[in-house]
Amino acid sequence: MSVPKDELEKIINRLNDNNKVVAKSFLSWLLEKQMDSEDDQLTPDDINALEQARKEFQAGETTSLEDLKRELEL
C-alpha cells in the first residue's frame, strides 16, 4: 500500500507542536528500522506498543526528549 506524499504532509501540518515532536521521533525510528532491513514490517507487538505510547502521551504521562536531556544534563 502506498500513501501519497502530499497526504502525509497534510497530516503533519495539522499536528500541534507536541505531536510533531512525537511524530518526528517515530518517523526517525521508522527510518532507522527500515535501513536495518527493507523487508521488516511492524509486528503486532510494535503496533500495540505504539498505541500504548499514544495513549500515554495523550494522558500527559510522557516526558519530551528535550526535558529528559535537560534533566540528565545532556
PDB file of N, CA, C, O and CB in Angstrom:
ATOM      1  N   MET A   1       0.843  -1.176   0.000  1.00  0.00           N
ATOM      2  CA  MET A   1       0.000   0.000   0.000  1.00  0.00           C
ATOM      3  C   MET A   1       0.888   1.239   0.000  1.00  0.00           C
ATOM      4  O   MET A   1       1.853   1.329   0.758  1.00  0.00           O
ATOM      5  CB  MET A   1      -0.958  -0.002   1.217  1.00  0.00           C
ATOM      6  N   SER A   2       0.552   2.168  -0.842  1.00  0.00           N
ATOM      7  CA  SER A   2       1.322   3.401  -0.932  1.00  0.00           C
ATOM      8  C   SER A   2       0.448   4.581  -0.517  1.00  0.00           C
ATOM      9  O   SER A   2      -0.749   4.618  -0.799  1.00  0.00           O
ATOM     10  CB  SER A   2       1.872   3.604  -2.365  1.00  0.00           C
ATOM     11  N   VAL A   3       1.070   5.536   0.154  1.00  0.00           N
ATOM     12  CA  VAL A   3       0.365   6.738   0.593  1.00  0.00           C
ATOM     13  C   VAL A   3       0.989   7.927  -0.122  1.00  0.00           C
ATOM     14  O   VAL A   3       2.209   8.093  -0.091  1.00  0.00           O
ATOM     15  CB  VAL A   3       0.432   6.911   2.155  1.00  0.00           C
ATOM     16  N   PRO A   4       0.178   8.753  -0.762  1.00  0.00           N
ATOM     17  CA  PRO A   4       0.728   9.925  -1.447  1.00  0.00           C
ATOM     18  C   PRO A   4       1.459  10.848  -0.468  1.00  0.00           C
ATOM     19  O   PRO A   4       0.997  11.076   0.649  1.00  0.00           O
ATOM     20  CB  PRO A   4      -0.390  10.697  -2.161  1.00  0.00           C
ATOM     21  N   LYS A   5       2.592  11.366  -0.900  1.00  0.00           N
ATOM     22  CA  LYS A   5       3.418  12.234  -0.064  1.00  0.00           C
ATOM     23  C   LYS A   5       2.636  13.447   0.431  1.00  0.00           C
ATOM     24  O   LYS A   5       2.785  13.852   1.584  1.00  0.00           O
ATOM     25  CB  LYS A   5       4.652  12.691  -0.836  1.00  0.00           C
ATOM     26  N   ASP A   6       1.806  14.027  -0.428  1.00  0.00           N
ATOM     27  CA  ASP A   6       1.052  15.214  -0.015  1.00  0.00           C
ATOM     28  C   ASP A   6       0.048  14.893   1.088  1.00  0.00           C
ATOM     29  O   ASP A   6      -0.274  15.758   1.903  1.00  0.00           O
ATOM     30  CB  ASP A   6       0.327  15.820  -1.212  1.00  0.00           C
ATOM     31  N   GLU A   7      -0.451  13.653   1.119  1.00  0.00           N
ATOM     32  CA  GLU A   7      -1.369  13.256   2.187  1.00  0.00           C
ATOM     33  C   GLU A   7      -0.635  13.229   3.531  1.00  0.00           C
ATOM     34  O   GLU A   7      -1.173  13.675   4.544  1.00  0.00           O
ATOM     35  CB  GLU A   7      -1.992  11.869   1.883  1.00  0.00           C
ATOM     36  N   LEU A   8       0.584  12.709   3.533  1.00  0.00           N
ATOM     37  CA  LEU A   8       1.384  12.708   4.760  1.00  0.00           C
ATOM     38  C   LEU A   8       1.712  14.132   5.196  1.00  0.00           C
ATOM     39  O   LEU A   8       1.661  14.449   6.385  1.00  0.00           O
ATOM     40  CB  LEU A   8       2.681  11.906   4.557  1.00  0.00           C
ATOM     41  N   GLU A   9       2.044  14.978   4.245  1.00  0.00           N
ATOM     42  CA  GLU A   9       2.363  16.370   4.565  1.00  0.00           C
ATOM     43  C   GLU A   9       1.164  17.081   5.186  1.00  0.00           C
ATOM     44  O   GLU A   9       1.327  17.863   6.123  1.00  0.00           O
ATOM     45  CB  GLU A   9       2.821  17.116   3.307  1.00  0.00           C
ATOM     46  N   LYS A  10      -0.035  16.819   4.676  1.00  0.00           N
ATOM     47  CA  LYS A  10      -1.245  17.437   5.235  1.00  0.00           C
ATOM     48  C   LYS A  10      -1.440  17.012   6.686  1.00  0.00           C
ATOM     49  O   LYS A  10      -1.787  17.828   7.541  1.00  0.00           O
ATOM     50  CB  LYS A  10      -2.488  17.057   4.399  1.00  0.00           C
ATOM     51  N   ILE A  11      -1.214  15.731   6.954  1.00  0.00           N
ATOM     52  CA  ILE A  11      -1.367  15.230   8.323  1.00  0.00           C
ATOM     53  C   ILE A  11      -0.354  15.901   9.246  1.00  0.00           C
ATOM     54  O   ILE A  11      -0.708  16.373  10.326  1.00  0.00           O
ATOM     55  CB  ILE A  11      -1.197  13.692   8.366  1.00  0.00           C
ATOM     56  N   ILE A  12       0.893  15.942   8.821  1.00  0.00           N
ATOM     57  CA  ILE A  12       1.946  16.548   9.640  1.00  0.00           C
ATOM     58  C   ILE A  12       1.653  18.023   9.886  1.00  0.00           C
ATOM     59  O   ILE A  12       1.849  18.513  10.998  1.00  0.00           O
ATOM     60  CB  ILE A  12       3.319  16.384   8.964  1.00  0.00           C
ATOM     61  N   ASN A  13       1.192  18.729   8.875  1.00  0.00           N
ATOM     62  CA  ASN A  13       0.890  20.156   9.022  1.00  0.00           C
ATOM     63  C   ASN A  13      -0.239  20.416  10.006  1.00  0.00           C
ATOM     64  O   ASN A  13      -0.326  21.509  10.565  1.00  0.00           O
ATOM     65  CB  ASN A  13       0.535  20.750   7.681  1.00  0.00           C
ATOM     66  N   ARG A  14      -1.107  19.434  10.228  1.00  0.00           N
ATOM     67  CA  ARG A  14      -2.236  19.616  11.147  1.00  0.00           C
ATOM     68  C   ARG A  14      -1.880  19.273  12.592  1.00  0.00           C
ATOM     69  O   ARG A  14      -2.656  19.569  13.501  1.00  0.00           O
ATOM     70  CB  ARG A  14      -3.406  18.764  10.699  1.00  0.00           C
ATOM     71  N   LEU A  15      -0.718  18.651  12.819  1.00  0.00           N
ATOM     72  CA  LEU A  15      -0.314  18.273  14.172  1.00  0.00           C
ATOM     73  C   LEU A  15       0.060  19.500  14.997  1.00  0.00           C
ATOM     74  O   LEU A  15       0.597  20.476  14.473  1.00  0.00           O
ATOM     75  CB  LEU A  15       0.863  17.294  14.122  1.00  0.00           C
ATOM     76  N   ASN A  16      -0.237  19.435  16.309  1.00  0.00           N
ATOM     77  CA  ASN A  16       0.248  20.505  17.180  1.00  0.00           C
ATOM     78  C   ASN A  16       1.735  20.263  17.454  1.00  0.00           C
ATOM     79  O   ASN A  16       2.270  19.211  17.107  1.00  0.00           O
ATOM     80  CB  ASN A  16      -0.573  20.566  18.522  1.00  0.00           C
ATOM     81  N   ASP A  17       2.392  21.233  18.073  1.00  0.00           N
ATOM     82  CA  ASP A  17       3.844  21.152  18.257  1.00  0.00           C
ATOM     83  C   ASP A  17       4.267  19.922  19.059  1.00  0.00           C
ATOM     84  O   ASP A  17       5.261  19.279  18.722  1.00  0.00           O
ATOM     85  CB  ASP A  17       4.346  22.404  18.949  1.00  0.00           C
ATOM     86  N   ASN A  18       3.525  19.589  20.112  1.00  0.00           N
ATOM     87  CA  ASN A  18       3.886  18.411  20.914  1.00  0.00           C
ATOM     88  C   ASN A  18       3.798  17.133  20.089  1.00  0.00           C
ATOM     89  O   ASN A  18       4.674  16.272  20.180  1.00  0.00           O
ATOM     90  CB  ASN A  18       2.975  18.300  22.144  1.00  0.00           C
ATOM     91  N   ASN A  19       2.763  17.009  19.298  1.00  0.00           N
ATOM     92  CA  ASN A  19       2.612  15.811  18.477  1.00  0.00           C
ATOM     93  C   ASN A  19       3.627  15.771  17.347  1.00  0.00           C
ATOM     94  O   ASN A  19       4.000  14.690  16.891  1.00  0.00           O
ATOM     95  CB  ASN A  19       1.207  15.737  17.909  1.00  0.00           C
ATOM     96  N   LYS A  20       4.081  16.931  16.889  1.00  0.00           N
ATOM     97  CA  LYS A  20       5.136  16.947  15.870  1.00  0.00           C
ATOM     98  C   LYS A  20       6.426  16.361  16.429  1.00  0.00           C
ATOM     99  O   LYS A  20       7.166  15.690  15.710  1.00  0.00           O
ATOM    100  CB  LYS A  20       5.379  18.383  15.362  1.00  0.00           C
ATOM    101  N   VAL A  21       6.702  16.611  17.713  1.00  0.00           N
ATOM    102  CA  VAL A  21       7.885  16.029  18.356  1.00  0.00           C
ATOM    103  C   VAL A  21       7.766  14.509  18.367  1.00  0.00           C
ATOM    104  O   VAL A  21       8.722  13.799  18.055  1.00  0.00           O
ATOM    105  CB  VAL A  21       8.057  16.573  19.804  1.00  0.00           C
ATOM    106  N   VAL A  22       6.587  14.020  18.727  1.00  0.00           N
ATOM    107  CA  VAL A  22       6.359  12.574  18.761  1.00  0.00           C
ATOM    108  C   VAL A  22       6.455  11.990  17.356  1.00  0.00           C
ATOM    109  O   VAL A  22       7.070  10.943  17.157  1.00  0.00           O
ATOM    110  CB  VAL A  22       4.982  12.252  19.381  1.00  0.00           C
ATOM    111  N   ALA A  23       5.851  12.664  16.385  1.00  0.00           N
ATOM    112  CA  ALA A  23       5.884  12.177  15.001  1.00  0.00           C
ATOM    113  C   ALA A  23       7.311  12.125  14.476  1.00  0.00           C
ATOM    114  O   ALA A  23       7.693  11.169  13.801  1.00  0.00           O
ATOM    115  CB  ALA A  23       5.023  13.070  14.095  1.00  0.00           C
ATOM    116  N   LYS A  24       8.098  13.147  14.781  1.00  0.00           N
ATOM    117  CA  LYS A  24       9.498  13.170  14.329  1.00  0.00           C
ATOM    118  C   LYS A  24      10.274  12.011  14.933  1.00  0.00           C
ATOM    119  O   LYS A  24      11.038  11.340  14.239  1.00  0.00           O
ATOM    120  CB  LYS A  24      10.171  14.508  14.701  1.00  0.00           C
ATOM    121  N   SER A  25      10.079  11.775  16.224  1.00  0.00           N
ATOM    122  CA  SER A  25      10.772  10.664  16.880  1.00  0.00           C
ATOM    123  C   SER A  25      10.365   9.334  16.266  1.00  0.00           C
ATOM    124  O   SER A  25      11.210   8.484  15.986  1.00  0.00           O
ATOM    125  CB  SER A  25      10.479  10.658  18.386  1.00  0.00           C
ATOM    126  N   PHE A  26       9.067   9.161  16.058  1.00  0.00           N
ATOM    127  CA  PHE A  26       8.590   7.904  15.485  1.00  0.00           C
ATOM    128  C   PHE A  26       9.101   7.713  14.062  1.00  0.00           C
ATOM    129  O   PHE A  26       9.565   6.629  13.709  1.00  0.00           O
ATOM    130  CB  PHE A  26       7.064   7.861  15.501  1.00  0.00           C
ATOM    131  N   LEU A  27       9.017   8.757  13.246  1.00  0.00           N
ATOM    132  CA  LEU A  27       9.466   8.635  11.858  1.00  0.00           C
ATOM    133  C   LEU A  27      10.968   8.388  11.776  1.00  0.00           C
ATOM    134  O   LEU A  27      11.429   7.652  10.903  1.00  0.00           O
ATOM    135  CB  LEU A  27       9.103   9.893  11.071  1.00  0.00           C
ATOM    136  N   SER A  28      11.730   8.994  12.674  1.00  0.00           N
ATOM    137  CA  SER A  28      13.172   8.733  12.713  1.00  0.00           C
ATOM    138  C   SER A  28      13.435   7.280  13.069  1.00  0.00           C
ATOM    139  O   SER A  28      14.280   6.624  12.461  1.00  0.00           O
ATOM    140  CB  SER A  28      13.871   9.664  13.723  1.00  0.00           C
ATOM    141  N   TRP A  29      12.701   6.782  14.063  1.00  0.00           N
ATOM    142  CA  TRP A  29      12.822   5.372  14.451  1.00  0.00           C
ATOM    143  C   TRP A  29      12.446   4.472  13.283  1.00  0.00           C
ATOM    144  O   TRP A  29      13.134   3.490  13.002  1.00  0.00           O
ATOM    145  CB  TRP A  29      11.931   5.061  15.676  1.00  0.00           C
ATOM    146  N   LEU A  30      11.361   4.805  12.608  1.00  0.00           N
ATOM    147  CA  LEU A  30      10.891   4.000  11.485  1.00  0.00           C
ATOM    148  C   LEU A  30      11.931   3.960  10.362  1.00  0.00           C
ATOM    149  O   LEU A  30      12.170   2.905   9.776  1.00  0.00           O
ATOM    150  CB  LEU A  30       9.561   4.553  10.956  1.00  0.00           C
ATOM    151  N   LEU A  31      12.540   5.091  10.067  1.00  0.00           N
ATOM    152  CA  LEU A  31      13.590   5.134   9.048  1.00  0.00           C
ATOM    153  C   LEU A  31      14.787   4.279   9.448  1.00  0.00           C
ATOM    154  O   LEU A  31      15.367   3.579   8.619  1.00  0.00           O
ATOM    155  CB  LEU A  31      14.037   6.577   8.805  1.00  0.00           C
ATOM    156  N   GLU A  32      15.146   4.343  10.715  1.00  0.00           N
ATOM    157  CA  GLU A  32      16.267   3.533  11.201  1.00  0.00           C
ATOM    158  C   GLU A  32      15.965   2.047  11.041  1.00  0.00           C
ATOM    159  O   GLU A  32      16.815   1.278  10.593  1.00  0.00           O
ATOM    160  CB  GLU A  32      16.571   3.858  12.679  1.00  0.00           C
ATOM    161  N   LYS A  33      14.756   1.651  11.408  1.00  0.00           N
ATOM    162  CA  LYS A  33      14.351   0.249  11.266  1.00  0.00           C
ATOM    163  C   LYS A  33      14.322  -0.146   9.794  1.00  0.00           C
ATOM    164  O   LYS A  33      14.695  -1.265   9.442  1.00  0.00           O
ATOM    165  CB  LYS A  33      12.965   0.013  11.912  1.00  0.00           C
ATOM    166  N   GLN A  34      13.886   0.757   8.945  1.00  0.00           N
ATOM    167  CA  GLN A  34      13.811   0.481   7.511  1.00  0.00           C
ATOM    168  C   GLN A  34      15.203   0.240   6.952  1.00  0.00           C
ATOM    169  O   GLN A  34      15.398  -0.631   6.103  1.00  0.00           O
ATOM    170  CB  GLN A  34      13.128   1.641   6.764  1.00  0.00           C
ATOM    171  N   MET A  35      16.173   1.014   7.430  1.00  0.00           N
ATOM    172  CA  MET A  35      17.546   0.844   6.959  1.00  0.00           C
ATOM    173  C   MET A  35      18.124  -0.485   7.421  1.00  0.00           C
ATOM    174  O   MET A  35      18.935  -1.091   6.721  1.00  0.00           O
ATOM    175  CB  MET A  35      18.423   1.994   7.449  1.00  0.00           C
ATOM    176  N   ASP A  36      17.700  -0.943   8.614  1.00  0.00           N
ATOM    177  CA  ASP A  36      18.194  -2.216   9.136  1.00  0.00           C
ATOM    178  C   ASP A  36      17.801  -3.362   8.225  1.00  0.00           C
ATOM    179  O   ASP A  36      18.598  -4.260   7.954  1.00  0.00           O
ATOM    180  CB  ASP A  36      17.663  -2.463  10.546  1.00  0.00           C
ATOM    181  N   SER A  37      16.573  -3.321   7.761  1.00  0.00           N
ATOM    182  CA  SER A  37      16.100  -4.383   6.880  1.00  0.00           C
ATOM    183  C   SER A  37      14.888  -3.882   6.115  1.00  0.00           C
ATOM    184  O   SER A  37      13.827  -3.645   6.693  1.00  0.00           O
ATOM    185  CB  SER A  37      15.758  -5.668   7.681  1.00  0.00           C
ATOM    186  N   GLU A  38      15.053  -3.727   4.830  1.00  0.00           N
ATOM    187  CA  GLU A  38      13.968  -3.211   3.995  1.00  0.00           C
ATOM    188  C   GLU A  38      12.741  -4.123   4.016  1.00  0.00           C
ATOM    189  O   GLU A  38      11.642  -3.679   3.682  1.00  0.00           O
ATOM    190  CB  GLU A  38      14.453  -3.036   2.565  1.00  0.00           C
ATOM    191  N   ASP A  39      12.909  -5.378   4.398  1.00  0.00           N
ATOM    192  CA  ASP A  39      11.794  -6.318   4.390  1.00  0.00           C
ATOM    193  C   ASP A  39      11.005  -6.335   5.694  1.00  0.00           C
ATOM    194  O   ASP A  39       9.904  -6.882   5.738  1.00  0.00           O
ATOM    195  CB  ASP A  39      12.303  -7.694   4.103  1.00  0.00           C
ATOM    196  N   ASP A  40      11.551  -5.742   6.758  1.00  0.00           N
ATOM    197  CA  ASP A  40      10.867  -5.753   8.046  1.00  0.00           C
ATOM    198  C   ASP A  40       9.617  -4.878   8.004  1.00  0.00           C
ATOM    199  O   ASP A  40       9.584  -3.831   7.357  1.00  0.00           O
ATOM    200  CB  ASP A  40      11.810  -5.277   9.156  1.00  0.00           C
ATOM    201  N   GLN A  41       8.612  -5.333   8.702  1.00  0.00           N
ATOM    202  CA  GLN A  41       7.394  -4.548   8.866  1.00  0.00           C
ATOM    203  C   GLN A  41       7.055  -4.529  10.343  1.00  0.00           C
ATOM    204  O   GLN A  41       7.582  -5.327  11.118  1.00  0.00           O
ATOM    205  CB  GLN A  41       6.213  -5.129   8.020  1.00  0.00           C
ATOM    206  N   LEU A  42       6.180  -3.622  10.733  1.00  0.00           N
ATOM    207  CA  LEU A  42       5.771  -3.556  12.122  1.00  0.00           C
ATOM    208  C   LEU A  42       5.057  -4.840  12.515  1.00  0.00           C
ATOM    209  O   LEU A  42       4.194  -5.339  11.793  1.00  0.00           O
ATOM    210  CB  LEU A  42       4.869  -2.340  12.365  1.00  0.00           C
ATOM    211  N   THR A  43       5.434  -5.361  13.671  1.00  0.00           N
ATOM    212  CA  THR A  43       4.790  -6.560  14.194  1.00  0.00           C
ATOM    213  C   THR A  43       3.562  -6.131  14.995  1.00  0.00           C
ATOM    214  O   THR A  43       3.424  -4.953  15.327  1.00  0.00           O
ATOM    215  CB  THR A  43       5.779  -7.400  15.077  1.00  0.00           C
ATOM    216  N   PRO A  44       2.675  -7.066  15.306  1.00  0.00           N
ATOM    217  CA  PRO A  44       1.546  -6.716  16.174  1.00  0.00           C
ATOM    218  C   PRO A  44       2.013  -6.133  17.512  1.00  0.00           C
ATOM    219  O   PRO A  44       1.375  -5.226  18.045  1.00  0.00           O
ATOM    220  CB  PRO A  44       0.674  -7.950  16.422  1.00  0.00           C
ATOM    221  N   ASP A  45       3.123  -6.648  18.060  1.00  0.00           N
ATOM    222  CA  ASP A  45       3.659  -6.095  19.306  1.00  0.00           C
ATOM    223  C   ASP A  45       4.108  -4.648  19.121  1.00  0.00           C
ATOM    224  O   ASP A  45       3.885  -3.811  19.995  1.00  0.00           O
ATOM    225  CB  ASP A  45       4.831  -6.946  19.809  1.00  0.00           C
ATOM    226  N   ASP A  46       4.742  -4.352  17.980  1.00  0.00           N
ATOM    227  CA  ASP A  46       5.154  -2.979  17.685  1.00  0.00           C
ATOM    228  C   ASP A  46       3.940  -2.060  17.637  1.00  0.00           C
ATOM    229  O   ASP A  46       3.950  -0.969  18.208  1.00  0.00           O
ATOM    230  CB  ASP A  46       5.925  -2.916  16.352  1.00  0.00           C
ATOM    231  N   ILE A  47       2.909  -2.508  16.959  1.00  0.00           N
ATOM    232  CA  ILE A  47       1.691  -1.703  16.818  1.00  0.00           C
ATOM    233  C   ILE A  47       1.042  -1.482  18.178  1.00  0.00           C
ATOM    234  O   ILE A  47       0.596  -0.375  18.479  1.00  0.00           O
ATOM    235  CB  ILE A  47       0.693  -2.383  15.854  1.00  0.00           C
ATOM    236  N   ASN A  48       0.985  -2.534  19.009  1.00  0.00           N
ATOM    237  CA  ASN A  48       0.424  -2.394  20.358  1.00  0.00           C
ATOM    238  C   ASN A  48       1.241  -1.417  21.191  1.00  0.00           C
ATOM    239  O   ASN A  48       0.678  -0.605  21.925  1.00  0.00           O
ATOM    240  CB  ASN A  48       0.364  -3.757  21.061  1.00  0.00           C
ATOM    241  N   ALA A  49       2.568  -1.488  21.082  1.00  0.00           N
ATOM    242  CA  ALA A  49       3.432  -0.571  21.828  1.00  0.00           C
ATOM    243  C   ALA A  49       3.203   0.871  21.382  1.00  0.00           C
ATOM    244  O   ALA A  49       3.178   1.781  22.210  1.00  0.00           O
ATOM    245  CB  ALA A  49       4.912  -0.955  21.645  1.00  0.00           C
ATOM    246  N   LEU A  50       3.038   1.079  20.088  1.00  0.00           N
ATOM    247  CA  LEU A  50       2.774   2.428  19.581  1.00  0.00           C
ATOM    248  C   LEU A  50       1.428   2.951  20.068  1.00  0.00           C
ATOM    249  O   LEU A  50       1.307   4.122  20.430  1.00  0.00           O
ATOM    250  CB  LEU A  50       2.816   2.438  18.053  1.00  0.00           C
ATOM    251  N   GLU A  51       0.421   2.090  20.076  1.00  0.00           N
ATOM    252  CA  GLU A  51      -0.898   2.502  20.562  1.00  0.00           C
ATOM    253  C   GLU A  51      -0.835   2.856  22.043  1.00  0.00           C
ATOM    254  O   GLU A  51      -1.440   3.837  22.475  1.00  0.00           O
ATOM    255  CB  GLU A  51      -1.936   1.388  20.324  1.00  0.00           C
ATOM    256  N   GLN A  52      -0.097   2.053  22.826  1.00  0.00           N
ATOM    257  CA  GLN A  52       0.057   2.333  24.255  1.00  0.00           C
ATOM    258  C   GLN A  52       0.801   3.651  24.463  1.00  0.00           C
ATOM    259  O   GLN A  52       0.431   4.451  25.322  1.00  0.00           O
ATOM    260  CB  GLN A  52       0.805   1.180  24.957  1.00  0.00           C
ATOM    261  N   ALA A  53       1.841   3.869  23.679  1.00  0.00           N
ATOM    262  CA  ALA A  53       2.605   5.117  23.787  1.00  0.00           C
ATOM    263  C   ALA A  53       1.734   6.319  23.446  1.00  0.00           C
ATOM    264  O   ALA A  53       1.828   7.361  24.095  1.00  0.00           O
ATOM    265  CB  ALA A  53       3.835   5.079  22.864  1.00  0.00           C
ATOM    266  N   ARG A  54       0.892   6.178  22.435  1.00  0.00           N
ATOM    267  CA  ARG A  54      -0.004   7.273  22.053  1.00  0.00           C
ATOM    268  C   ARG A  54      -0.961   7.597  23.206  1.00  0.00           C
ATOM    269  O   ARG A  54      -1.201   8.766  23.509  1.00  0.00           O
ATOM    270  CB  ARG A  54      -0.803   6.905  20.772  1.00  0.00           C
ATOM    271  N   LYS A  55      -1.503   6.559  23.844  1.00  0.00           N
ATOM    272  CA  LYS A  55      -2.414   6.777  24.975  1.00  0.00           C
ATOM    273  C   LYS A  55      -1.694   7.475  26.125  1.00  0.00           C
ATOM    274  O   LYS A  55      -2.233   8.397  26.736  1.00  0.00           O
ATOM    275  CB  LYS A  55      -3.007   5.438  25.458  1.00  0.00           C
ATOM    276  N   GLU A  56      -0.468   7.025  26.416  1.00  0.00           N
ATOM    277  CA  GLU A  56       0.304   7.645  27.491  1.00  0.00           C
ATOM    278  C   GLU A  56       0.610   9.102  27.168  1.00  0.00           C
ATOM    279  O   GLU A  56       0.551   9.961  28.048  1.00  0.00           O
ATOM    280  CB  GLU A  56       1.606   6.872  27.731  1.00  0.00           C
ATOM    281  N   PHE A  57       0.934   9.379  25.914  1.00  0.00           N
ATOM    282  CA  PHE A  57       1.221  10.754  25.515  1.00  0.00           C
ATOM    283  C   PHE A  57      -0.023  11.624  25.680  1.00  0.00           C
ATOM    284  O   PHE A  57       0.056  12.730  26.215  1.00  0.00           O
ATOM    285  CB  PHE A  57       1.721  10.803  24.057  1.00  0.00           C
ATOM    286  N   GLN A  58      -1.163  11.127  25.224  1.00  0.00           N
ATOM    287  CA  GLN A  58      -2.404  11.898  25.308  1.00  0.00           C
ATOM    288  C   GLN A  58      -2.818  12.130  26.757  1.00  0.00           C
ATOM    289  O   GLN A  58      -3.475  13.125  27.065  1.00  0.00           O
ATOM    290  CB  GLN A  58      -3.526  11.184  24.553  1.00  0.00           C
ATOM    291  N   ALA A  59      -2.435  11.211  27.651  1.00  0.00           N
ATOM    292  CA  ALA A  59      -2.763  11.351  29.069  1.00  0.00           C
ATOM    293  C   ALA A  59      -1.731  12.200  29.814  1.00  0.00           C
ATOM    294  O   ALA A  59      -1.846  12.407  31.021  1.00  0.00           O
ATOM    295  CB  ALA A  59      -2.866   9.976  29.718  1.00  0.00           C
ATOM    296  N   GLY A  60      -0.730  12.685  29.094  1.00  0.00           N
ATOM    297  CA  GLY A  60       0.292  13.515  29.718  1.00  0.00           C
ATOM    298  C   GLY A  60       1.272  12.730  30.575  1.00  0.00           C
ATOM    299  O   GLY A  60       1.884  13.286  31.488  1.00  0.00           O
ATOM    300  N   GLU A  61       1.425  11.447  30.290  1.00  0.00           N
ATOM    301  CA  GLU A  61       2.282  10.579  31.093  1.00  0.00           C
ATOM    302  C   GLU A  61       3.675  10.400  30.491  1.00  0.00           C
ATOM    303  O   GLU A  61       4.394   9.474  30.866  1.00  0.00           O
ATOM    304  CB  GLU A  61       1.627   9.228  31.259  1.00  0.00           C
ATOM    305  N   THR A  62       4.059  11.267  29.572  1.00  0.00           N
ATOM    306  CA  THR A  62       5.356  11.131  28.914  1.00  0.00           C
ATOM    307  C   THR A  62       6.227  12.348  29.194  1.00  0.00           C
ATOM    308  O   THR A  62       5.748  13.380  29.665  1.00  0.00           O
ATOM    309  CB  THR A  62       5.178  10.941  27.401  1.00  0.00           C
ATOM    310  N   THR A  63       7.505  12.208  28.896  1.00  0.00           N
ATOM    311  CA  THR A  63       8.466  13.293  29.031  1.00  0.00           C
ATOM    312  C   THR A  63       9.099  13.517  27.670  1.00  0.00           C
ATOM    313  O   THR A  63       9.515  12.567  27.007  1.00  0.00           O
ATOM    314  CB  THR A  63       9.548  12.976  30.118  1.00  0.00           C
ATOM    315  N   SER A  64       9.170  14.760  27.261  1.00  0.00           N
ATOM    316  CA  SER A  64       9.776  15.044  25.959  1.00  0.00           C
ATOM    317  C   SER A  64      11.271  14.757  26.014  1.00  0.00           C
ATOM    318  O   SER A  64      11.879  14.775  27.083  1.00  0.00           O
ATOM    319  CB  SER A  64       9.522  16.515  25.539  1.00  0.00           C
ATOM    320  N   LEU A  65      11.847  14.494  24.862  1.00  0.00           N
ATOM    321  CA  LEU A  65      13.279  14.241  24.780  1.00  0.00           C
ATOM    322  C   LEU A  65      14.055  15.454  25.286  1.00  0.00           C
ATOM    323  O   LEU A  65      15.065  15.306  25.975  1.00  0.00           O
ATOM    324  CB  LEU A  65      13.689  13.901  23.334  1.00  0.00           C
ATOM    325  N   GLU A  66      13.589  16.639  24.948  1.00  0.00           N
ATOM    326  CA  GLU A  66      14.261  17.855  25.390  1.00  0.00           C
ATOM    327  C   GLU A  66      14.255  17.964  26.914  1.00  0.00           C
ATOM    328  O   GLU A  66      15.277  18.304  27.511  1.00  0.00           O
ATOM    329  CB  GLU A  66      13.594  19.085  24.771  1.00  0.00           C
ATOM    330  N   ASP A  67      13.105  17.677  27.557  1.00  0.00           N
ATOM    331  CA  ASP A  67      13.025  17.720  29.019  1.00  0.00           C
ATOM    332  C   ASP A  67      13.924  16.664  29.648  1.00  0.00           C
ATOM    333  O   ASP A  67      14.577  16.928  30.657  1.00  0.00           O
ATOM    334  CB  ASP A  67      11.578  17.520  29.484  1.00  0.00           C
ATOM    335  N   LEU A  68      13.964  15.483  29.067  1.00  0.00           N
ATOM    336  CA  LEU A  68      14.802  14.412  29.590  1.00  0.00           C
ATOM    337  C   LEU A  68      16.280  14.783  29.493  1.00  0.00           C
ATOM    338  O   LEU A  68      17.040  14.562  30.436  1.00  0.00           O
ATOM    339  CB  LEU A  68      14.533  13.106  28.836  1.00  0.00           C
ATOM    340  N   LYS A  69      16.685  15.345  28.357  1.00  0.00           N
ATOM    341  CA  LYS A  69      18.077  15.776  28.199  1.00  0.00           C
ATOM    342  C   LYS A  69      18.423  16.849  29.233  1.00  0.00           C
ATOM    343  O   LYS A  69      19.506  16.832  29.818  1.00  0.00           O
ATOM    344  CB  LYS A  69      18.322  16.311  26.767  1.00  0.00           C
ATOM    345  N   ARG A  70      17.497  17.776  29.449  1.00  0.00           N
ATOM    346  CA  ARG A  70      17.722  18.837  30.428  1.00  0.00           C
ATOM    347  C   ARG A  70      17.859  18.235  31.826  1.00  0.00           C
ATOM    348  O   ARG A  70      18.742  18.618  32.594  1.00  0.00           O
ATOM    349  CB  ARG A  70      16.568  19.871  30.392  1.00  0.00           C
ATOM    350  N   GLU A  71      16.980  17.296  32.145  1.00  0.00           N
ATOM    351  CA  GLU A  71      17.003  16.653  33.456  1.00  0.00           C
ATOM    352  C   GLU A  71      18.305  15.875  33.671  1.00  0.00           C
ATOM    353  O   GLU A  71      18.850  15.868  34.775  1.00  0.00           O
ATOM    354  CB  GLU A  71      15.798  15.716  33.608  1.00  0.00           C
ATOM    355  N   LEU A  72      18.796  15.229  32.628  1.00  0.00           N
ATOM    356  CA  LEU A  72      20.024  14.438  32.723  1.00  0.00           C
ATOM    357  C   LEU A  72      21.276  15.266  32.436  1.00  0.00           C
ATOM    358  O   LEU A  72      22.397  14.757  32.451  1.00  0.00           O
ATOM    359  CB  LEU A  72      19.958  13.267  31.762  1.00  0.00           C
ATOM    360  N   GLU A  73      21.053  16.552  32.174  1.00  0.00           N
ATOM    361  CA  GLU A  73      22.138  17.484  31.874  1.00  0.00           C
ATOM    362  C   GLU A  73      22.982  17.005  30.698  1.00  0.00           C
ATOM    363  O   GLU A  73      24.211  17.005  30.758  1.00  0.00           O
ATOM    364  CB  GLU A  73      23.020  17.676  33.100  1.00  0.00           C
ATOM    365  N   LEU A  74      22.303  16.600  29.632  1.00  0.00           N
ATOM    366  CA  LEU A  74      22.984  16.146  28.414  1.00  0.00           C
ATOM    367  C   LEU A  74      22.990  17.239  27.368  1.00  0.00           C
ATOM    368  O   LEU A  74      23.519  17.042  26.274  1.00  0.00           O
ATOM    369  CB  LEU A  74      22.315  14.887  27.854  1.00  0.00           C
TER     370      LEU A  74
END
